[in-house]
Amino acid sequence: MPDPAPIPDRERQRKCRERKRRGLVLARAEVPDRIVEALVDQGVLPEAQATDARAIGQALVEVAENNVTP
């Protein structure tokens, strides 16, 4: 999947500040196919979204929220 078009600095900064206000961190990671397959097999990720980076990220957050104690 190609990287999206670059966004202007001010827009990137606005998004960064918004994430910080919401207590979020942006994390990009390479996810092994076997993990994506496990998310689909466990019903956390719809098969139709198995190539959608945003959907994979949301599924990983859901799994972490259900299994990791802060």
C-alpha positions in Angstrom: 0.0 0.0 0.0 1.6 3.3 -1.0 2.1 6.1 1.5 -0.6 8.8 1.3 0.2 12.2 -0.2 2.1 14.4 2.2 0.0 16.8 4.2 1.0 20.4 4.9 3.0 21.1 8.1 0.3 23.0 9.8 -2.3 20.2 9.3 0.2 17.6 10.6 0.8 19.8 13.6 -2.9 20.3 14.2 -3.5 16.6 14.1 -0.6 16.0 16.5 -2.0 18.5 19.0 -5.4 17.0 18.7 -4.0 13.5 19.4 -2.1 14.8 22.4 -5.3 16.4 23.8 -7.1 13.1 23.4 -4.3 11.2 25.1 -3.4 9.3 21.9 -0.1 8.3 20.3 0.2 7.6 16.6 2.1 4.3 16.0 3.0 2.9 12.7 4.1 -0.7 12.6 4.7 -3.6 10.2 2.2 -6.3 11.1 3.0 -9.9 10.2 0.4 -11.6 7.9 -0.2 -14.3 10.6 -1.3 -11.6 13.1 -3.8 -10.2 10.5 -5.0 -13.7 9.8 -5.5 -14.3 13.6 -7.5 -11.1 13.9 -9.8 -12.2 11.1 -10.0 -15.8 12.5 -11.0 -14.4 15.9 -13.6 -12.1 14.4 -11.9 -8.9 15.5 -11.3 -7.8 11.9 -13.7 -8.4 9.0 -12.0 -10.3 6.2 -13.0 -7.6 3.7 -10.9 -5.2 5.7 -7.8 -7.4 6.0 -5.8 -5.1 3.8 -7.0 -1.8 5.3 -4.2 -0.4 7.5 -6.6 1.7 9.5 -8.9 -1.2 10.2 -6.0 -3.4 11.2 -4.8 -0.7 13.6 -8.3 -0.4 15.1 -8.5 -4.1 15.6 -5.1 -4.2 17.3 -6.2 -1.4 19.6 -9.4 -3.4 20.4 -7.4 -6.5 21.3 -5.0 -4.5 23.4 -7.7 -2.7 25.3 -9.3 -6.1 26.1 -6.1 -7.8 27.1 -3.7 -5.3 28.5 -4.1 -3.8 32.0 -2.6 -0.2 32.2 
